[in-house]
Amino acid sequence: MYAVYTPFKQETPMATASVNYGSVREARDHFKDLLDAADEGRPATVTRDERRVAAVDADRLVYFLTRLHPSGVQAVADGDGWSLFLPGVPVAADGATIEEAVEEMVDALRDYAEAWTERLRLAPNHEDNWGLVQVVTLASDDQLRNWLLAV
């Protein structure tokens, strides 16, 4: 089960502003400050070639994305077992029990995330799965299981 998200570091009274670096060099010179801001949940960005990139705490991002977008996994009793699938995503799994099917789904999602990163992200019918890939890549197996089971 998910616990209520609490930041790992307590925010210091003086560290309340966002950090925005206008170049990679500037961000590199203040890398600790960039990571501290991200860790504390403060907006932290770096601009490179007129494009902003955000630094965020990975656990906070997973927590937010899984709350914002429930998995929507569908479970179907199939003969002597269970089949799971995610509508709109080419990922499915089977198992003798629901728990086995969930374990297989975690593995299948990890395989999909790897394939997406390597090549599928460039395909028009997969490019919108960025958020799913972030969740799968950044979450622990327990977090993925809980997300799939809507715990």
TIVO-2410 file (N, C-alpha, C; in nm, 3 decimals):
# residues 151
REC num residu      c1      c2      c3 atome chaine
REC   1      M   0.085  -0.117   0.000     N      A
REC   1      M   0.000   0.000   0.000    CA      A
REC   1      M   0.089   0.123   0.000     C      A
REC   2      Y   0.044   0.228  -0.067     N      A
REC   2      Y   0.120   0.352  -0.070    CA      A
REC   2      Y   0.106   0.424   0.062     C      A
REC   3      A   0.213   0.478   0.107     N      A
REC   3      A   0.210   0.565   0.224    CA      A
REC   3      A   0.193   0.708   0.174     C      A
REC   4      V   0.151   0.794   0.261     N      A
REC   4      V   0.141   0.934   0.225    CA      A
REC   4      V   0.282   0.983   0.196     C      A
REC   5      Y   0.298   1.054   0.086     N      A
REC   5      Y   0.431   1.100   0.047    CA      A
REC   5      Y   0.480   1.205   0.145     C      A
REC   6      T   0.600   1.186   0.194     N      A
REC   6      T   0.665   1.288   0.275    CA      A
REC   6      T   0.804   1.309   0.218     C      A
REC   7      P   0.846   1.432   0.205     N      A
REC   7      P   0.979   1.456   0.149    CA      A
REC   7      P   1.087   1.397   0.236     C      A
REC   8      F   1.198   1.359   0.174     N      A
REC   8      F   1.310   1.302   0.247    CA      A
REC   8      F   1.383   1.408   0.328     C      A
REC   9      K   1.390   1.528   0.274     N      A
REC   9      K   1.460   1.636   0.343    CA      A
REC   9      K   1.360   1.740   0.388     C      A
REC  10      Q   1.384   1.793   0.502     N      A
REC  10      Q   1.301   1.905   0.548    CA      A
REC  10      Q   1.352   2.032   0.481     C      A
REC  11      E   1.259   2.111   0.435     N      A
REC  11      E   1.298   2.235   0.369    CA      A
REC  11      E   1.358   2.330   0.471     C      A
REC  12      T   1.468   2.392   0.433     N      A
REC  12      T   1.529   2.490   0.521    CA      A
REC  12      T   1.457   2.623   0.502     C      A
REC  13      P   1.448   2.705   0.607     N      A
REC  13      P   1.374   2.831   0.596    CA      A
REC  13      P   1.425   2.921   0.484     C      A
REC  14      M   1.555   2.920   0.456     N      A
REC  14      M   1.609   3.010   0.356    CA      A
REC  14      M   1.593   2.955   0.215     C      A
REC  15      A   1.564   2.825   0.200     N      A
REC  15      A   1.556   2.763   0.069    CA      A
REC  15      A   1.410   2.752   0.025     C      A
REC  16      T   1.348   2.864  -0.006     N      A
REC  16      T   1.207   2.862  -0.042    CA      A
REC  16      T   1.181   2.900  -0.185     C      A
REC  17      A   1.277   2.958  -0.254     N      A
REC  17      A   1.255   3.003  -0.391    CA      A
REC  17      A   1.284   2.892  -0.490     C      A
REC  18      S   1.225   2.905  -0.607     N      A
REC  18      S   1.257   2.812  -0.714    CA      A
REC  18      S   1.397   2.843  -0.765     C      A
REC  19      V   1.456   2.746  -0.834     N      A
REC  19      V   1.586   2.769  -0.895    CA      A
REC  19      V   1.571   2.749  -1.045     C      A
REC  20      N   1.621   2.845  -1.120     N      A
REC  20      N   1.611   2.843  -1.265    CA      A
REC  20      N   1.745   2.885  -1.321     C      A
REC  21      Y   1.811   2.791  -1.387     N      A
REC  21      Y   1.943   2.819  -1.444    CA      A
REC  21      Y   1.930   2.836  -1.594     C      A
REC  22      G   1.990   2.943  -1.644     N      A
REC  22      G   1.977   2.978  -1.785    CA      A
REC  22      G   2.073   2.906  -1.877     C      A
REC  23      S   2.159   2.823  -1.822     N      A
REC  23      S   2.253   2.748  -1.905    CA      A
REC  23      S   2.296   2.621  -1.832     C      A
REC  24      V   2.348   2.528  -1.908     N      A
REC  24      V   2.398   2.405  -1.848    CA      A
REC  24      V   2.518   2.436  -1.760     C      A
REC  25      R   2.602   2.526  -1.804     N      A
REC  25      R   2.720   2.563  -1.724    CA      A
REC  25      R   2.677   2.619  -1.587     C      A
REC  26      E   2.579   2.707  -1.589     N      A
REC  26      E   2.530   2.765  -1.463    CA      A
REC  26      E   2.471   2.655  -1.373     C      A
REC  27      A   2.396   2.563  -1.431     N      A
REC  27      A   2.338   2.453  -1.354    CA      A
REC  27      A   2.448   2.363  -1.298     C      A
REC  28      R   2.549   2.337  -1.378     N      A
REC  28      R   2.661   2.253  -1.333    CA      A
REC  28      R   2.732   2.319  -1.215     C      A
REC  29      D   2.750   2.451  -1.222     N      A
REC  29      D   2.816   2.523  -1.113    CA      A
REC  29      D   2.733   2.522  -0.985     C      A
REC  30      H   2.602   2.502  -0.998     N      A
REC  30      H   2.510   2.502  -0.883    CA      A
REC  30      H   2.434   2.370  -0.874     C      A
REC  31      F   2.500   2.261  -0.913     N      A
REC  31      F   2.433   2.131  -0.922    CA      A
REC  31      F   2.372   2.088  -0.788     C      A
REC  32      K   2.444   2.107  -0.679     N      A
REC  32      K   2.391   2.071  -0.547    CA      A
REC  32      K   2.263   2.148  -0.518     C      A
REC  33      D   2.261   2.278  -0.550     N      A
REC  33      D   2.141   2.359  -0.527    CA      A
REC  33      D   2.024   2.309  -0.613     C      A
REC  34      L   2.054   2.269  -0.735     N      A
REC  34      L   1.952   2.215  -0.825    CA      A
REC  34      L   1.892   2.088  -0.766     C      A
REC  35      L   1.978   1.997  -0.720     N      A
REC  35      L   1.930   1.872  -0.661    CA      A
REC  35      L   1.857   1.897  -0.529     C      A
REC  36      D   1.906   1.989  -0.448     N      A
REC  36      D   1.838   2.022  -0.322    CA      A
REC  36      D   1.698   2.075  -0.349     C      A
REC  37      A   1.686   2.164  -0.447     N      A
REC  37      A   1.554   2.219  -0.479    CA      A
REC  37      A   1.460   2.107  -0.525     C      A
REC  38      A   1.509   2.020  -0.613     N      A
REC  38      A   1.425   1.910  -0.661    CA      A
REC  38      A   1.385   1.820  -0.544     C      A
REC  39      D   1.478   1.789  -0.457     N      A
REC  39      D   1.452   1.704  -0.342    CA      A
REC  39      D   1.348   1.765  -0.250     C      A
REC  40      E   1.346   1.897  -0.240     N      A
REC  40      E   1.252   1.967  -0.153    CA      A
REC  40      E   1.119   1.997  -0.222     C      A
REC  41      G   1.107   1.960  -0.349     N      A
REC  41      G   0.982   1.983  -0.420    CA      A
REC  41      G   0.968   2.122  -0.478     C      A
REC  42      R   1.076   2.199  -0.474     N      A
REC  42      R   1.071   2.334  -0.531    CA      A
REC  42      R   1.094   2.326  -0.681     C      A
REC  43      P   1.032   2.414  -0.759     N      A
REC  43      P   1.059   2.414  -0.903    CA      A
REC  43      P   1.207   2.435  -0.931     C      A
REC  44      A   1.262   2.348  -1.016     N      A
REC  44      A   1.405   2.352  -1.048    CA      A
REC  44      A   1.421   2.325  -1.196     C      A
REC  45      T   1.470   2.425  -1.269     N      A
REC  45      T   1.482   2.409  -1.414    CA      A
REC  45      T   1.618   2.452  -1.465     C      A
REC  46      V   1.650   2.397  -1.582     N      A
REC  46      V   1.770   2.433  -1.655    CA      A
REC  46      V   1.725   2.460  -1.798     C      A
REC  47      T   1.771   2.571  -1.855     N      A
REC  47      T   1.739   2.601  -1.994    CA      A
REC  47      T   1.860   2.568  -2.080     C      A
REC  48      R   1.833   2.494  -2.186     N      A
REC  48      R   1.937   2.460  -2.282    CA      A
REC  48      R   1.879   2.476  -2.420     C      A
REC  49      D   1.944   2.559  -2.502     N      A
REC  49      D   1.895   2.584  -2.638    CA      A
REC  49      D   1.747   2.623  -2.639     C      A
REC  50      E   1.710   2.714  -2.551     N      A
REC  50      E   1.574   2.767  -2.541    CA      A
REC  50      E   1.470   2.663  -2.499     C      A
REC  51      R   1.513   2.550  -2.449     N      A
REC  51      R   1.420   2.448  -2.399    CA      A
REC  51      R   1.448   2.426  -2.252     C      A
REC  52      R   1.341   2.435  -2.169     N      A
REC  52      R   1.358   2.414  -2.024    CA      A
REC  52      R   1.343   2.267  -1.990     C      A
REC  53      V   1.427   2.221  -1.900     N      A
REC  53      V   1.422   2.086  -1.847    CA      A
REC  53      V   1.404   2.099  -1.696     C      A
REC  54      A   1.314   2.018  -1.640     N      A
REC  54      A   1.287   2.024  -1.497    CA      A
REC  54      A   1.359   1.911  -1.425     C      A
REC  55      A   1.411   1.942  -1.308     N      A
REC  55      A   1.467   1.840  -1.219    CA      A
REC  55      A   1.362   1.817  -1.111     C      A
REC  56      V   1.325   1.691  -1.092     N      A
REC  56      V   1.224   1.658  -0.992    CA      A
REC  56      V   1.269   1.537  -0.911     C      A
REC  57      D   1.221   1.527  -0.790     N      A
REC  57      D   1.244   1.411  -0.707    CA      A
REC  57      D   1.167   1.293  -0.768     C      A
REC  58      A   1.234   1.183  -0.798     N      A
REC  58      A   1.172   1.070  -0.867    CA      A
REC  58      A   1.058   1.009  -0.787     C      A
REC  59      D   1.076   0.993  -0.656     N      A
REC  59      D   0.968   0.935  -0.575    CA      A
REC  59      D   0.845   1.024  -0.573     C      A
REC  60      R   0.867   1.154  -0.566     N      A
REC  60      R   0.755   1.249  -0.569    CA      A
REC  60      R   0.683   1.241  -0.703     C      A
REC  61      L   0.759   1.228  -0.813     N      A
REC  61      L   0.700   1.219  -0.946    CA      A
REC  61      L   0.616   1.092  -0.959     C      A
REC  62      V   0.669   0.979  -0.914     N      A
REC  62      V   0.594   0.853  -0.919    CA      A
REC  62      V   0.467   0.865  -0.838     C      A
REC  63      Y   0.478   0.917  -0.717     N      A
REC  63      Y   0.361   0.934  -0.631    CA      A
REC  63      Y   0.254   1.018  -0.702     C      A
REC  64      F   0.295   1.130  -0.760     N      A
REC  64      F   0.200   1.218  -0.827    CA      A
REC  64      F   0.139   1.152  -0.950     C      A
REC  65      L   0.221   1.093  -1.035     N      A
REC  65      L   0.170   1.034  -1.159    CA      A
REC  65      L   0.076   0.917  -1.132     C      A
REC  66      T   0.106   0.835  -1.032     N      A
REC  66      T   0.018   0.722  -1.004    CA      A
REC  66      T  -0.114   0.767  -0.942     C      A
REC  67      R  -0.114   0.881  -0.876     N      A
REC  67      R  -0.240   0.935  -0.823    CA      A
REC  67      R  -0.320   1.002  -0.933     C      A
REC  68      L  -0.251   1.069  -1.022     N      A
REC  68      L  -0.316   1.141  -1.131    CA      A
REC  68      L  -0.374   1.045  -1.234     C      A
REC  69      H  -0.306   0.934  -1.258     N      A
REC  69      H  -0.346   0.841  -1.362    CA      A
REC  69      H  -0.346   0.698  -1.310     C      A
REC  70      P  -0.461   0.651  -1.259     N      A
REC  70      P  -0.469   0.511  -1.216    CA      A
REC  70      P  -0.435   0.420  -1.333     C      A
REC  71      S  -0.387   0.301  -1.306     N      A
REC  71      S  -0.341   0.212  -1.413    CA      A
REC  71      S  -0.453   0.174  -1.509     C      A
REC  72      G  -0.574   0.154  -1.459     N      A
REC  72      G  -0.684   0.113  -1.546    CA      A
REC  72      G  -0.670  -0.031  -1.593     C      A
REC  73      V  -0.586  -0.110  -1.525     N      A
REC  73      V  -0.564  -0.249  -1.566    CA      A
REC  73      V  -0.697  -0.325  -1.563     C      A
REC  74      Q  -0.715  -0.410  -1.661     N      A
REC  74      Q  -0.833  -0.495  -1.669    CA      A
REC  74      Q  -0.791  -0.638  -1.637     C      A
REC  75      A  -0.865  -0.705  -1.549     N      A
REC  75      A  -0.838  -0.843  -1.513    CA      A
REC  75      A  -0.953  -0.930  -1.563     C      A
REC  76      V  -0.916  -1.042  -1.627     N      A
REC  76      V  -1.016  -1.132  -1.683    CA      A
REC  76      V  -0.983  -1.274  -1.636     C      A
REC  77      A  -1.082  -1.341  -1.575     N      A
REC  77      A  -1.065  -1.481  -1.540    CA      A
REC  77      A  -1.059  -1.558  -1.670     C      A
REC  78      D  -0.954  -1.639  -1.686     N      A
REC  78      D  -0.929  -1.706  -1.813    CA      A
REC  78      D  -0.898  -1.853  -1.787     C      A
REC  79      G  -0.999  -1.938  -1.798     N      A
REC  79      G  -0.979  -2.081  -1.774    CA      A
REC  79      G  -0.934  -2.105  -1.631     C      A
REC  80      D  -0.813  -2.152  -1.616     N      A
REC  80      D  -0.759  -2.182  -1.484    CA      A
REC  80      D  -0.674  -2.069  -1.427     C      A
REC  81      G  -0.681  -1.952  -1.485     N      A
REC  81      G  -0.597  -1.843  -1.437    CA      A
REC  81      G  -0.656  -1.707  -1.466     C      A
REC  82      W  -0.567  -1.611  -1.474     N      A
REC  82      W  -0.605  -1.472  -1.494    CA      A
REC  82      W  -0.523  -1.411  -1.606     C      A
REC  83      S  -0.586  -1.319  -1.678     N      A
REC  83      S  -0.516  -1.239  -1.778    CA      A
REC  83      S  -0.536  -1.093  -1.742     C      A
REC  84      L  -0.429  -1.016  -1.754     N      A
REC  84      L  -0.434  -0.873  -1.728    CA      A
REC  84      L  -0.394  -0.799  -1.854     C      A
REC  85      F  -0.457  -0.684  -1.878     N      A
REC  85      F  -0.415  -0.599  -1.989    CA      A
REC  85      F  -0.444  -0.454  -1.954     C      A
REC  86      L  -0.370  -0.366  -2.020     N      A
REC  86      L  -0.392  -0.223  -2.006    CA      A
REC  86      L  -0.452  -0.172  -2.137     C      A
REC  87      P  -0.577  -0.127  -2.134     N      A
REC  87      P  -0.638  -0.077  -2.256    CA      A
REC  87      P  -0.553   0.034  -2.320     C      A
REC  88      G  -0.532   0.021  -2.448     N      A
REC  88      G  -0.456   0.122  -2.522    CA      A
REC  88      G  -0.306   0.105  -2.516     C      A
REC  89      V  -0.258   0.005  -2.443     N      A
REC  89      V  -0.114  -0.019  -2.431    CA      A
REC  89      V  -0.090  -0.165  -2.469     C      A
REC  90      P   0.008  -0.191  -2.554     N      A
REC  90      P   0.032  -0.328  -2.599    CA      A
REC  90      P   0.107  -0.413  -2.496     C      A
REC  91      V   0.048  -0.423  -2.377     N      A
REC  91      V   0.109  -0.499  -2.269    CA      A
REC  91      V   0.001  -0.585  -2.205     C      A
REC  92      A   0.031  -0.714  -2.189     N      A
REC  92      A  -0.062  -0.806  -2.124    CA      A
REC  92      A   0.019  -0.910  -2.049     C      A
REC  93      A  -0.049  -0.979  -1.956     N      A
REC  93      A   0.019  -1.081  -1.876    CA      A
REC  93      A  -0.083  -1.184  -1.830     C      A
REC  94      D  -0.033  -1.305  -1.806     N      A
REC  94      D  -0.117  -1.415  -1.759    CA      A
REC  94      D  -0.054  -1.477  -1.636     C      A
REC  95      G  -0.137  -1.541  -1.553     N      A
REC  95      G  -0.087  -1.614  -1.438    CA      A
REC  95      G  -0.193  -1.705  -1.383     C      A
REC  96      A  -0.151  -1.807  -1.309     N      A
REC  96      A  -0.245  -1.901  -1.249    CA      A
REC  96      A  -0.329  -1.832  -1.141     C      A
REC  97      T  -0.269  -1.732  -1.075     N      A
REC  97      T  -0.341  -1.653  -0.974    CA      A
REC  97      T  -0.331  -1.506  -1.014     C      A
REC  98      I  -0.411  -1.424  -0.952     N      A
REC  98      I  -0.403  -1.281  -0.981    CA      A
REC  98      I  -0.266  -1.227  -0.942     C      A
REC  99      E  -0.211  -1.278  -0.833     N      A
REC  99      E  -0.078  -1.233  -0.790    CA      A
REC  99      E   0.029  -1.268  -0.893     C      A
REC 100      E   0.022  -1.388  -0.950     N      A
REC 100      E   0.118  -1.427  -1.054    CA      A
REC 100      E   0.100  -1.341  -1.179     C      A
REC 101      A  -0.024  -1.314  -1.213     N      A
REC 101      A  -0.049  -1.229  -1.330    CA      A
REC 101      A   0.005  -1.088  -1.308     C      A
REC 102      V  -0.008  -1.037  -1.187     N      A
REC 102      V   0.045  -0.903  -1.156    CA      A
REC 102      V   0.197  -0.905  -1.166     C      A
REC 103      E   0.261  -1.009  -1.114     N      A
REC 103      E   0.408  -1.019  -1.124    CA      A
REC 103      E   0.451  -1.021  -1.271     C      A
REC 104      E   0.379  -1.097  -1.352     N      A
REC 104      E   0.410  -1.102  -1.496    CA      A
REC 104      E   0.387  -0.966  -1.561     C      A
REC 105      M   0.284  -0.895  -1.516     N      A
REC 105      M   0.254  -0.763  -1.572    CA      A
REC 105      M   0.365  -0.665  -1.537     C      A
REC 106      V   0.418  -0.672  -1.417     N      A
REC 106      V   0.530  -0.586  -1.380    CA      A
REC 106      V   0.647  -0.611  -1.474     C      A
REC 107      D   0.678  -0.738  -1.498     N      A
REC 107      D   0.787  -0.771  -1.591    CA      A
REC 107      D   0.757  -0.723  -1.733     C      A
REC 108      A   0.634  -0.743  -1.777     N      A
REC 108      A   0.596  -0.700  -1.913    CA      A
REC 108      A   0.604  -0.547  -1.925     C      A
REC 109      L   0.563  -0.475  -1.821     N      A
REC 109      L   0.573  -0.329  -1.824    CA      A
REC 109      L   0.719  -0.284  -1.828     C      A
REC 110      R   0.804  -0.351  -1.755     N      A
REC 110      R   0.948  -0.316  -1.758    CA      A
REC 110      R   1.005  -0.341  -1.898     C      A
REC 111      D   0.966  -0.452  -1.961     N      A
REC 111      D   1.011  -0.480  -2.098    CA      A
REC 111      D   0.960  -0.373  -2.194     C      A
REC 112      Y   0.833  -0.334  -2.179     N      A
REC 112      Y   0.777  -0.230  -2.266    CA      A
REC 112      Y   0.852  -0.098  -2.247     C      A
REC 113      A   0.878  -0.060  -2.122     N      A
REC 113      A   0.948   0.066  -2.095    CA      A
REC 113      A   1.086   0.066  -2.160     C      A
REC 114      E   1.153  -0.047  -2.155     N      A
REC 114      E   1.285  -0.056  -2.218    CA      A
REC 114      E   1.274  -0.043  -2.371     C      A
REC 115      A   1.176  -0.111  -2.429     N      A
REC 115      A   1.155  -0.101  -2.574    CA      A
REC 115      A   1.114   0.040  -2.614     C      A
REC 116      W   1.033   0.104  -2.530     N      A
REC 116      W   0.989   0.241  -2.559    CA      A
REC 116      W   1.109   0.334  -2.561     C      A
REC 117      T   1.196   0.320  -2.462     N      A
REC 117      T   1.314   0.406  -2.452    CA      A
REC 117      T   1.406   0.385  -2.572     C      A
REC 118      E   1.422   0.261  -2.612     N      A
REC 118      E   1.513   0.230  -2.723    CA      A
REC 118      E   1.459   0.272  -2.859     C      A
REC 119      R   1.328   0.249  -2.884     N      A
REC 119      R   1.278   0.275  -3.019    CA      A
REC 119      R   1.131   0.317  -3.028     C      A
REC 120      L   1.045   0.265  -2.943     N      A
REC 120      L   0.902   0.290  -2.958    CA      A
REC 120      L   0.863   0.435  -2.935     C      A
REC 121      R   0.943   0.509  -2.860     N      A
REC 121      R   0.911   0.650  -2.832    CA      A
REC 121      R   0.905   0.732  -2.960     C      A
REC 122      L   0.966   0.683  -3.066     N      A
REC 122      L   0.967   0.753  -3.194    CA      A
REC 122      L   0.846   0.717  -3.280     C      A
REC 123      A   0.771   0.616  -3.243     N      A
REC 123      A   0.654   0.572  -3.320    CA      A
REC 123      A   0.532   0.653  -3.278     C      A
REC 124      P   0.459   0.707  -3.374     N      A
REC 124      P   0.343   0.791  -3.341    CA      A
REC 124      P   0.240   0.723  -3.250     C      A
REC 125      N   0.222   0.593  -3.261     N      A
REC 125      N   0.122   0.524  -3.178    CA      A
REC 125      N   0.174   0.490  -3.039     C      A
REC 126      H   0.299   0.525  -3.009     N      A
REC 126      H   0.355   0.500  -2.876    CA      A
REC 126      H   0.404   0.627  -2.806     C      A
REC 127      E   0.421   0.735  -2.879     N      A
REC 127      E   0.484   0.854  -2.822    CA      A
REC 127      E   0.408   0.911  -2.702     C      A
REC 128      D   0.279   0.891  -2.694     N      A
REC 128      D   0.202   0.944  -2.582    CA      A
REC 128      D   0.212   0.859  -2.455     C      A
REC 129      N   0.290   0.753  -2.458     N      A
REC 129      N   0.306   0.667  -2.340    CA      A
REC 129      N   0.422   0.711  -2.252     C      A
REC 130      W   0.468   0.834  -2.270     N      A
REC 130      W   0.578   0.888  -2.191    CA      A
REC 130      W   0.551   0.876  -2.041     C      A
REC 131      G   0.433   0.916  -1.997     N      A
REC 131      G   0.400   0.912  -1.854    CA      A
REC 131      G   0.404   0.770  -1.799     C      A
REC 132      L   0.349   0.675  -1.873     N      A
REC 132      L   0.354   0.535  -1.832    CA      A
REC 132      L   0.498   0.489  -1.816     C      A
REC 133      V   0.582   0.524  -1.911     N      A
REC 133      V   0.722   0.482  -1.906    CA      A
REC 133      V   0.793   0.546  -1.787     C      A
REC 134      Q   0.760   0.668  -1.754     N      A
REC 134      Q   0.820   0.732  -1.636    CA      A
REC 134      Q   0.782   0.655  -1.510     C      A
REC 135      V   0.654   0.621  -1.496     N      A
REC 135      V   0.608   0.547  -1.379    CA      A
REC 135      V   0.679   0.412  -1.372     C      A
REC 136      V   0.680   0.339  -1.482     N      A
REC 136      V   0.738   0.205  -1.483    CA      A
REC 136      V   0.888   0.209  -1.454     C      A
REC 137      T   0.957   0.305  -1.511     N      A
REC 137      T   1.102   0.314  -1.495    CA      A
REC 137      T   1.142   0.360  -1.355     C      A
REC 138      L   1.068   0.452  -1.298     N      A
REC 138      L   1.106   0.511  -1.171    CA      A
REC 138      L   1.048   0.440  -1.048     C      A
REC 139      A   0.941   0.363  -1.067     N      A
REC 139      A   0.874   0.298  -0.953    CA      A
REC 139      A   0.944   0.168  -0.916     C      A
REC 140      S   0.931   0.132  -0.790     N      A
REC 140      S   0.977   0.001  -0.744    CA      A
REC 140      S   0.874  -0.103  -0.787     C      A
REC 141      D   0.912  -0.231  -0.777     N      A
REC 141      D   0.816  -0.337  -0.809    CA      A
REC 141      D   0.694  -0.329  -0.718     C      A
REC 142      D   0.716  -0.300  -0.589     N      A
REC 142      D   0.603  -0.287  -0.497    CA      A
REC 142      D   0.511  -0.172  -0.537     C      A
REC 143      Q   0.568  -0.060  -0.576     N      A
REC 143      Q   0.486   0.053  -0.619    CA      A
REC 143      Q   0.406   0.018  -0.744     C      A
REC 144      L   0.468  -0.053  -0.838     N      A
REC 144      L   0.395  -0.094  -0.959    CA      A
REC 144      L   0.283  -0.193  -0.925     C      A
REC 145      R   0.311  -0.289  -0.839     N      A
REC 145      R   0.207  -0.384  -0.799    CA      A
REC 145      R   0.089  -0.311  -0.736     C      A
REC 146      N   0.116  -0.221  -0.644     N      A
REC 146      N   0.010  -0.145  -0.579    CA      A
REC 146      N  -0.067  -0.060  -0.677     C      A
REC 147      W   0.002   0.000  -0.774     N      A
REC 147      W  -0.063   0.082  -0.876    CA      A
REC 147      W  -0.154  -0.005  -0.962     C      A
REC 148      L  -0.105  -0.123  -1.001     N      A
REC 148      L  -0.187  -0.213  -1.082    CA      A
REC 148      L  -0.310  -0.262  -1.006     C      A
REC 149      L  -0.293  -0.287  -0.878     N      A
REC 149      L  -0.404  -0.339  -0.795    CA      A
REC 149      L  -0.490  -0.228  -0.737     C      A
REC 150      A  -0.455  -0.103  -0.767     N      A
REC 150      A  -0.530   0.014  -0.718    CA      A
REC 150      A  -0.536   0.014  -0.566     C      A
REC 151      V  -0.423  -0.017  -0.505     N      A
REC 151      V  -0.414  -0.017  -0.358    CA      A
REC 151      V  -0.382   0.123  -0.310     C      A
***
